[in-house]
Amino acid sequence: MPNGDTHDKINWLLLPPFAYMSWDFSNDLAILIIFSTSYLFSSFMFSGDLDLVSKQSKRWGLLRWIWIPYRKMFSHRSKYTHGIVWGTVIRVIYLMFLCSLTYFLIYFITLKFFPNLTNPLLAEKNFLTKVLLGQPKIYFVYLFLGLLSGAFAHTMADEFFSTTKKIFKKKKRHAKKSKRK
């Protein structure tokens, strides 16, 4: 399995071909930016290695504690963390849940201690919801494809390195057996 620095190098090397594919399919600068940004986020902040105390989890800085329950729920390299589709979907749901929980905590604290700020807070939420819902749906498709591409790069690097390691171990064992004879 590659270390964090190797994953980072692989992700940087794969950005140009992935970005080119998103441009080639869409011919849209906004889509290229959305796809590339979500790919980079997935590669460097949102990878399958959030199930460990890893380079990716440390990049969350003061917020790295939010991934502790995630680490407790899933074992390392399970299909729920390293599965390209399932791992990404679960991390998105997990992060959306935390964001929603944070919003509701802020809302109820505001309601309890600063009731005069509740209406502006709701208005802001309604405004942001309208802005998001007003975006072309294809943007969300490419955002998710960028997240999937980052997960794909991570998981394929893990698989490649694991397979290569197994092959070399097998050859090494075979060479040792041949020497004994």
C-alpha positions in Angstrom: 0.0 0.0 0.0 1.5 3.4 -0.9 2.2 6.0 1.8 0.5 9.4 1.9 3.2 11.1 -0.2 3.0 8.5 -3.0 -0.8 8.9 -3.0 -0.4 12.6 -3.3 2.0 12.3 -6.3 -0.3 9.8 -8.0 -3.3 12.2 -7.5 -1.3 15.1 -9.0 -0.3 13.1 -12.0 -3.8 11.9 -12.6 -5.3 15.4 -12.4 -4.5 16.5 -16.0 -6.0 13.4 -17.7 -9.1 13.5 -15.5 -9.5 17.2 -16.0 -9.0 16.8 -19.8 -11.7 14.1 -19.8 -14.2 16.4 -18.0 -13.4 19.2 -20.5 -13.6 16.9 -23.5 -17.1 15.6 -22.4 -18.5 19.0 -21.4 -16.6 21.9 -23.2 -17.7 23.9 -20.2 -15.2 25.9 -18.0 -17.5 25.8 -15.0 -17.8 22.0 -15.2 -14.0 21.7 -15.6 -13.5 23.8 -12.4 -16.2 21.9 -10.5 -14.9 18.5 -11.5 -11.2 19.4 -10.9 -11.9 21.0 -7.5 -14.0 18.1 -6.3 -11.3 15.7 -7.6 -8.6 17.6 -5.6 -10.8 17.7 -2.5 -11.5 14.0 -2.8 -7.8 13.2 -3.4 -6.3 15.3 -0.6 -9.1 15.7 2.0 -11.8 13.1 1.4 -10.0 9.8 0.6 -10.6 6.3 1.8 -7.8 6.7 4.4 -10.0 8.9 6.6 -10.6 5.6 8.4 -7.1 5.9 9.8 -5.1 8.6 11.5 -3.6 9.5 8.1 -2.2 12.4 6.2 -5.6 13.1 4.8 -7.3 13.2 8.2 -4.6 15.5 9.5 -5.2 17.9 6.7 -8.6 18.7 8.3 -6.6 20.6 11.0 -8.8 21.6 13.9 -11.7 19.7 12.4 -9.9 16.4 12.2 -11.8 15.2 15.2 -15.0 14.9 13.1 -13.5 11.8 11.5 -13.1 9.9 14.8 -16.6 8.4 14.8 -16.1 7.4 11.1 -12.9 5.6 12.0 -14.7 3.8 14.8 -17.6 2.7 12.5 -15.5 1.3 9.7 -12.4 -0.9 9.5 -9.6 0.1 7.3 -9.8 -0.8 3.6 -13.4 -2.1 4.0 -15.7 -1.8 1.0 -17.4 1.0 3.0 -14.3 3.1 3.0 -12.3 2.0 0.0 -15.1 1.1 -2.3 -15.0 3.6 -5.1 -18.8 4.3 -5.1 -19.8 3.1 -1.7 -16.9 4.7 0.1 -17.6 8.1 -1.6 -21.4 7.9 -1.0 -20.8 7.0 2.7 -18.3 9.9 3.2 -20.7 12.3 1.5 -23.6 11.2 3.6 -21.5 11.3 6.8 -20.2 14.9 6.0 -23.8 16.0 5.1 -25.1 14.6 8.3 -22.4 16.5 10.3 -23.1 19.7 8.5 -26.9 19.3 9.1 -26.3 18.5 12.7 -24.1 21.6 13.1 -26.7 23.8 11.4 -29.5 22.5 13.7 -27.3 23.0 16.7 -26.6 26.6 15.7 -30.3 27.1 14.9 -31.5 25.9 18.3 -28.8 27.7 20.2 -29.8 30.9 18.3 -33.5 30.2 18.9 -32.8 29.8 22.7 -30.3 32.6 23.3 -30.7 35.0 20.4 -34.3 34.7 19.2 -34.1 37.9 17.2 -31.5 36.3 15.0 -33.6 33.3 14.1 -35.4 34.8 11.2 -32.2 36.1 9.5 -30.6 32.6 10.0 -33.6 31.0 8.3 -33.6 33.5 5.5 -29.9 32.8 4.9 -30.6 29.0 4.8 -33.5 29.6 2.4 -31.3 31.8 0.2 -28.5 29.2 0.1 -31.0 26.5 -0.7 -32.5 28.5 -3.6 -29.0 29.2 -4.9 -28.1 25.5 -4.8 -31.4 24.3 -6.3 -31.1 26.9 -9.0 -27.8 25.4 -10.3 -27.8 23.2 -13.4 -28.1 19.5 -12.2 -25.1 18.6 -14.4 -22.9 20.5 -12.0 -23.8 18.1 -9.2 -23.2 15.2 -11.5 -19.7 16.4 -12.3 -19.0 17.3 -8.6 -19.9 13.7 -7.7 -17.8 12.4 -10.6 -14.8 14.4 -9.4 -15.3 12.9 -5.9 -15.5 9.4 -7.5 -12.4 10.0 -9.6 -10.4 10.9 -6.5 -11.6 7.8 -4.7 -10.8 5.8 -7.9 -7.2 7.1 -8.0 -6.7 6.2 -4.3 -8.2 2.7 -4.4 -6.5 1.8 -7.6 -3.1 2.9 -6.2 -3.8 0.8 -3.1 -4.7 -2.2 -5.3 -1.8 -1.8 -7.6 0.7 -1.6 -4.8 -0.8 -4.5 -2.9 -0.9 -6.7 -6.0 2.7 -5.8 -6.9 3.8 -6.5 -3.3 2.1 -10.0 -3.4 3.7 -10.8 -6.7 7.2 -9.9 -5.5 6.7 -11.9 -2.2 5.6 -14.9 -4.2 8.7 -14.6 -6.5 11.0 -14.2 -3.5 9.5 -17.3 -1.8 9.8 -19.2 -5.1 13.5 -18.1 -5.4 14.3 -19.2 -1.8 12.7 -22.6 -2.5 14.7 -23.0 -5.7 18.0 -22.2 -3.8 17.2 -24.9 -1.2 16.9 -27.6 -3.8 
